[in-house]
Amino acid sequence: MASSGSGYDLSSSTFSPDGRIFQVEYANKAVENAGTCIGIKCTDGVVMGVTKPLLHKMLLANSGKRIHTVSDTCGIAMTGFVPDGRQVVNRGRDEATNYKETYGQAISPQILSDRCATFVHYFTLHGSLRPFGATSVIGGYDEETKEHSLYMVEPNGVAFSYYACAAGKGRQPAKTELEKLELHKTPISTEDAVKQIVRIIHMLHDSSKDKPFELELSWICEASGWKHTGVPQDKQKAAVEWAKEQLEEEEDEDESEDEEDGDEMEE
């Protein structure tokens, strides 16, 4: 009974006999069915990218944003159930405003992520509430320590700091591609990170199965004056062109390797 969730998935305040909270797991499943979200911590800043599926041809391109500014130096990229993610963003803005009024300086990304995680975790403690079906990636710059950082807040209320992270549809293959970059050993620049995020997202997109999407990109870096802003359109277009060329080259290499393997089998 515990493995199926029967009787133990009616409330987020109930543990199953094997220590699982099924409502939180269902919230994670809602995130996995949503657009891909990727964040990368770089040598000179933080870059975040999210795919927004275009569910209808009549939708305006800039409606229903997935990346939001919560303070001058911090931004949140969300994926999952969009209305839930919007509540986390609003909470983040309230926390940033209260911190500024109380202490006279901008909130740091670490404190912002901790407070958003506490807010999300609260909704897993009461039977009258349900967990948030959204994951939030927080990037920001700490004006006091002069350091930038990347965090991810998950539906269970956990918040960790990352060199790079991924959430949403295609999370696992995206993580695999990020690990290949070995960012913990050799960090890359924000401009390279934009290219890599675009490459990974286009690699995961299957045009025959998936709906068309709009890609949102933002950064906090030296080039933006350590303010959270969108990546300029010219840099986005250049990154898309580069990513498509890279993917075409990889496909050509794979085809040539397959042909060589076939020739060896015939011999």
C-alpha positions as CSV (number, residue, x, y, z in Angstrom):
1,M,0.0,0.0,0.0
2,A,2.9,2.4,0.8
3,S,4.5,1.9,-2.6
4,S,1.3,2.8,-4.5
5,G,0.6,5.8,-2.3
6,S,-3.0,4.5,-1.5
7,G,-4.2,6.1,1.7
8,Y,-0.9,8.1,2.2
9,D,-1.3,10.6,-0.6
10,L,-4.3,12.4,0.7
11,S,-2.3,15.0,2.7
12,S,1.2,16.4,2.5
13,S,1.4,16.1,6.3
14,T,1.2,12.3,6.2
15,F,4.3,10.1,5.9
16,S,4.0,6.7,4.3
17,P,5.5,3.7,6.2
18,D,8.7,3.9,4.1
19,G,9.2,7.6,4.9
20,R,7.8,9.2,1.7
21,I,5.5,12.2,1.3
22,F,3.6,11.4,-1.9
23,Q,2.1,14.9,-2.3
24,V,5.6,16.3,-2.6
25,E,6.6,13.6,-5.1
26,Y,3.5,14.5,-7.2
27,A,4.6,18.2,-7.1
28,N,8.0,17.1,-8.4
29,K,6.2,15.3,-11.2
30,A,4.3,18.5,-12.1
31,V,7.7,20.2,-12.5
32,E,9.1,17.4,-14.7
33,N,6.2,17.9,-17.1
34,A,6.9,21.6,-17.6
35,G,9.5,23.6,-19.6
36,T,13.3,23.1,-19.1
37,C,15.0,25.5,-16.8
38,I,18.8,25.8,-16.6
39,G,21.1,28.0,-14.5
40,I,24.9,28.3,-14.7
41,K,27.3,30.1,-12.4
42,C,30.1,31.7,-14.4
43,T,33.4,33.5,-13.8
44,D,31.8,36.9,-14.3
45,G,28.1,36.3,-13.3
46,V,25.1,34.0,-13.4
47,V,23.0,33.0,-16.5
48,M,19.5,31.5,-16.4
49,G,17.4,30.1,-19.2
50,V,13.8,28.7,-19.4
51,T,11.7,27.3,-22.2
52,K,8.1,28.5,-22.5
53,P,6.0,26.2,-24.6
54,L,3.8,28.1,-27.1
55,L,0.5,26.3,-26.5
56,H,-1.5,28.4,-29.0
57,K,-0.6,30.3,-32.1
58,M,-2.5,33.3,-30.9
59,L,-0.3,33.8,-27.8
60,L,1.8,36.9,-27.6
61,A,5.5,36.1,-27.5
62,N,6.2,38.0,-24.3
63,S,3.2,36.9,-22.2
64,G,3.4,34.5,-19.3
65,K,7.0,35.2,-18.4
66,R,9.0,32.5,-16.6
67,I,11.9,34.7,-15.5
68,H,11.3,37.6,-13.1
69,T,13.3,40.3,-11.3
70,V,12.8,40.3,-7.5
71,S,15.4,43.0,-6.7
72,D,18.0,45.0,-8.7
73,T,20.6,42.2,-8.1
74,C,18.5,39.1,-7.9
75,G,16.2,37.2,-10.4
76,I,14.1,34.1,-10.3
77,A,13.6,31.6,-13.1
78,M,10.7,29.2,-12.6
79,T,9.3,26.1,-14.1
80,G,6.4,23.8,-13.3
81,F,2.9,25.0,-12.5
82,V,3.2,28.7,-13.5
83,P,0.7,30.1,-11.0
84,D,2.5,28.4,-8.1
85,G,5.8,29.7,-9.3
86,R,4.3,33.2,-9.5
87,Q,3.5,33.0,-5.8
88,V,7.1,32.2,-5.0
89,V,8.2,35.1,-7.1
90,N,5.8,37.5,-5.3
91,R,7.1,36.1,-1.9
92,G,10.6,36.7,-3.1
93,R,9.8,40.3,-4.0
94,D,8.2,40.9,-0.6
95,E,11.2,39.5,1.2
96,A,13.6,41.6,-0.9
97,T,11.6,44.8,-0.2
98,N,11.3,44.1,3.6
99,Y,15.1,43.3,3.8
100,K,15.9,46.6,2.0
101,E,13.6,48.6,4.3
102,T,15.0,46.9,7.4
103,Y,18.7,46.8,6.7
104,G,19.2,49.5,4.1
105,Q,20.8,47.2,1.5
106,A,19.8,44.7,-1.2
107,I,19.1,41.2,-0.1
108,S,21.7,38.6,-0.9
109,P,20.9,35.6,-3.0
110,Q,21.6,33.2,-0.1
111,I,19.2,34.9,2.2
112,L,16.6,35.2,-0.6
113,S,16.8,31.5,-1.4
114,D,16.6,30.5,2.3
115,R,13.5,32.6,2.9
116,C,11.8,31.4,-0.3
117,A,12.7,27.8,0.7
118,T,11.1,28.3,4.1
119,F,8.0,29.7,2.5
120,V,7.8,26.7,0.1
121,H,8.5,24.2,2.9
122,Y,5.6,25.6,5.0
123,F,3.1,24.3,2.4
124,T,4.3,20.8,3.0
125,L,3.5,20.8,6.8
126,H,-0.3,21.3,6.9
127,G,-3.1,19.1,5.6
128,S,-5.1,22.1,4.5
129,L,-2.4,23.2,2.1
130,R,-0.7,21.6,-0.9
131,P,3.0,21.7,-2.0
132,F,4.0,24.2,-4.7
133,G,4.2,22.4,-8.1
134,A,7.1,24.7,-9.1
135,T,10.9,24.8,-8.9
136,S,12.7,28.2,-8.7
137,V,16.2,28.9,-9.8
138,I,17.6,32.0,-8.1
139,G,20.6,33.9,-9.4
140,G,22.0,37.0,-7.8
141,Y,24.9,39.2,-6.6
142,D,25.8,40.0,-3.0
143,E,26.8,43.7,-2.8
144,E,28.4,43.2,0.6
145,T,30.7,40.2,-0.3
146,K,31.0,41.1,-4.0
147,E,30.2,37.6,-5.0
148,H,27.6,36.1,-7.3
149,S,25.8,32.7,-6.7
150,L,23.2,30.3,-8.0
151,Y,20.5,28.5,-6.0
152,M,17.6,26.2,-6.7
153,V,14.5,25.9,-4.5
154,E,12.6,22.6,-5.0
155,P,8.9,21.8,-4.1
156,N,10.0,20.1,-0.8
157,G,11.5,23.3,0.4
158,V,15.2,22.4,-0.1
159,A,17.6,25.0,-1.4
160,F,21.1,24.3,-2.5
161,S,23.8,26.4,-4.1
162,Y,25.1,25.1,-7.5
163,Y,27.8,25.6,-10.1
164,A,25.0,24.6,-12.6
165,C,21.5,23.2,-12.2
166,A,18.5,22.0,-14.3
167,A,14.8,21.5,-13.6
168,G,11.7,20.6,-15.6
169,K,11.4,18.5,-18.7
170,G,14.6,16.8,-19.7
171,R,16.2,17.5,-16.3
172,Q,18.4,14.4,-16.3
173,P,19.9,14.7,-19.8
174,A,20.4,18.4,-19.1
175,K,22.3,17.6,-15.9
176,T,24.4,15.1,-17.8
177,E,25.4,17.8,-20.4
178,L,26.2,20.3,-17.7
179,E,28.4,17.8,-15.9
180,K,30.4,17.3,-19.1
181,L,31.3,21.0,-19.0
182,E,33.1,20.3,-15.6
183,L,32.2,23.8,-14.4
184,H,33.5,22.9,-10.9
185,K,37.0,22.7,-12.4
186,T,37.0,25.2,-15.3
187,P,34.2,27.9,-15.0
188,I,33.1,29.6,-18.2
189,S,32.2,33.1,-19.0
190,T,28.6,34.4,-19.2
191,E,28.7,34.6,-23.0
192,D,29.8,31.0,-23.2
193,A,27.1,30.0,-20.7
194,V,24.4,31.6,-22.9
195,K,25.6,29.5,-25.8
196,Q,25.7,26.3,-23.8
197,I,22.2,26.8,-22.3
198,V,20.9,27.4,-25.8
199,R,22.7,24.3,-27.2
200,I,21.4,22.0,-24.4
201,I,17.8,23.3,-24.8
202,H,17.8,22.8,-28.5
203,M,19.4,19.4,-28.2
204,L,16.6,18.3,-25.8
205,H,13.8,19.7,-28.0
206,D,12.2,17.1,-30.4
207,S,10.3,19.1,-33.0
208,S,8.3,16.0,-34.0
209,K,6.9,15.5,-30.5
210,D,7.3,18.7,-28.6
211,K,5.4,22.0,-29.1
212,P,7.3,25.1,-30.3
213,F,8.8,27.1,-27.6
214,E,10.1,30.5,-26.7
215,L,13.4,30.7,-24.9
216,E,13.9,33.3,-22.1
217,L,17.4,34.2,-21.0
218,S,18.6,36.5,-18.3
219,W,21.9,37.2,-16.5
220,I,23.5,39.1,-13.6
221,C,27.0,39.9,-14.6
222,E,29.7,42.6,-15.0
223,A,28.3,43.5,-18.4
224,S,24.9,44.3,-16.9
225,G,26.5,46.3,-14.0
226,W,25.5,43.4,-11.7
227,K,21.8,44.1,-12.3
228,H,19.4,41.3,-13.3
229,T,18.4,41.9,-16.9
230,G,17.5,40.0,-20.0
231,V,20.2,38.8,-22.3
232,P,20.3,41.2,-25.3
233,Q,18.5,39.9,-28.4
234,D,21.6,40.1,-30.6
235,K,23.5,37.8,-28.2
236,Q,20.6,35.4,-28.1
237,K,20.4,35.2,-31.9
238,A,24.1,34.6,-32.1
239,A,23.9,31.9,-29.5
240,V,21.1,30.1,-31.3
241,E,23.0,30.1,-34.6
242,W,26.1,28.8,-32.8
243,A,24.1,26.1,-31.1
244,K,22.4,24.9,-34.3
245,E,25.8,24.7,-36.0
246,Q,27.3,22.7,-33.1
247,L,24.4,20.2,-33.1
248,E,24.7,19.8,-36.9
249,E,28.4,19.0,-36.5
250,E,27.7,16.5,-33.8
251,E,25.1,14.8,-35.9
252,D,27.5,14.6,-38.9
253,E,30.2,13.1,-36.6
254,D,27.7,10.5,-35.3
255,E,26.7,9.5,-38.8
256,S,30.3,9.2,-40.0
257,E,31.1,7.0,-36.9
258,D,28.0,4.8,-37.7
259,E,29.2,4.4,-41.3
260,E,32.7,3.4,-40.1
261,D,31.2,0.9,-37.7
262,G,29.1,-0.6,-40.5
263,D,32.1,-1.0,-42.8
264,E,34.0,-2.8,-40.0
265,M,31.1,-5.2,-39.5
266,E,31.1,-6.0,-43.2
267,E,34.8,-6.8,-43.2
